[in-house]
Amino acid sequence: MAVHNGAPYLKTAIESILDQTYRNFILLIVDDASTDHTKEIIQSYSDSRIQLIPLGKNVGQTAALNIGLHQASTPWIARMDADDYSSPTRLEEQLRMINNDPTLCCVGTFAWVFIKEPAVIEQIWTRPTTDAEIRHGLLKTPPIIHGSIVVNREALLEVGAYNERYRYSADFDMYHRLLTPDRHATNVAKPLLGIRKHDQQGSRSVVAIDETIDIYLRRLSLHIHSKDESVTIREALSFFYLLRARHYLKEKKLGFQFFQAILRAFITSPRTLIQNCSHGMKEIIKTFYHG
C-alpha cells in the first residue's frame, strides 16, 4: 500500500486488511512523505504484520509502489489503495485460485463502489474472468482492477515493475508487459474490493487520458498485433482522443488543440468518431467514468 496524506480514510483501509480471514501476510505501507497524520495513524497499530517505509520526499504513487515492490520479500504482492476497503475473505479467495492454477501470475476481483460507508453499495464493477477474455479486453481498457490484484512479485520485477513515467495509468502499461502467453490472469467473480469515491481522486483526469493515449500509441508502434487487434486498439485510441476533445470543449477552448484531437480521432478510426458522435458524447463519457 502506498499512501500520501491519506489520513481521512486510512484506518478503514488498514483495518480491512488486518481483519482478513487469511492471516499470514505482511502489510507493507509506503508513506510517500505525507504532511498530515498518516504516519501517526500507521504507528498507532501494534500489529507486528505492519511494516512502515517512510519516504523523506514525495515521489508519487507509481515510484512509491516500486519502492514497496523492491522492499517486499513475499512471493505474492496484494495491492490496495489507502482509501479503499477489502472484503474479509478477499486474500483467502484469491490465494485459493492461485494455489489451484500454477499458470496464474495475477488475480484480480470484481469490486463495488461506495462513498462513505463500505457497507453501502453504490455500484458493482465486473471484469472478464477467463485469460482469453482478459487478453482481449487489454486491447481496449485495463481488464483487471488494479487495487484488487494479487500479483507474482518475481514476474512483476522481471518485466521491469511499474513504469514511473505514468502517474495514473501505470497498471494499464504493466498488464501489457506482464501478461505473456505463459503468464495467465483471472478475476474472482465476486466484488471483494470496495472502491471509495471522493473529490480528491485523479484517476480520470486529463493526465490519465493523455497517459492512456501514449500507451496505445506505443503498443501500435511495436507492430506485434494482428490486423483485427490493431483495429481494436485504434478504435480505443480514437475514443480517448474524443475524450481529450471533450475536455477542451468543457473548458471552452475551441482552438487548435480541440480540432487537432477531433482530427486525430477521425484519422485513427473514422468509424469510432462517427459512431460516438451519432450516439452522443454524453454516453461516451458515462462509459468512461464507470470503468
Sequence and secondary structure as in RCSB ss.txt:
>XXXX:A:sequence
MAVHNGAPYLKTAIESILDQTYRNFILLIVDDASTDHTKEIIQSYSDSRIQLIPLGKNVGQTAALNIGLHQASTP
WIARMDADDYSSPTRLEEQLRMINNDPTLCCVGTFAWVFIKEPAVIEQIWTRPTTDAEIRHGLLKTPPIIHGSIV
VNREALLEVGAYNERYRYSADFDMYHRLLTPDRHATNVAKPLLGIRKHDQQGSRSVVAIDETIDIYLRRLSLHIH
SKDESVTIREALSFFYLLRARHYLKEKKLGFQFFQAILRAFITSPRTLIQNCSHGMKEIIKTFYHG
>XXXX:A:secstr
 EESS HHHHHHHHHHHHT S     EEEEE S SSSHHHHHHT   TTEEEEE SS   HHHHHHHHHHH  SS
EEE   TT EE TTHHHHHHHHHHH TTEEEEEEEEEEESS TTS  EEE    SHHHHHHHTTTS SS GGG E
EEHHHHHHTTS  TT SS HHHHHHHHH  TTSEEEEEEEEEEEEE  TT  TTSHHHHHHHHHHHHHHHHHT S
 HHHHHHHHHHHHHHHHHHHHHHHHTT  SHHHHHHHHHHHHH HHHHHHHHHH HHHHHHHHHT 
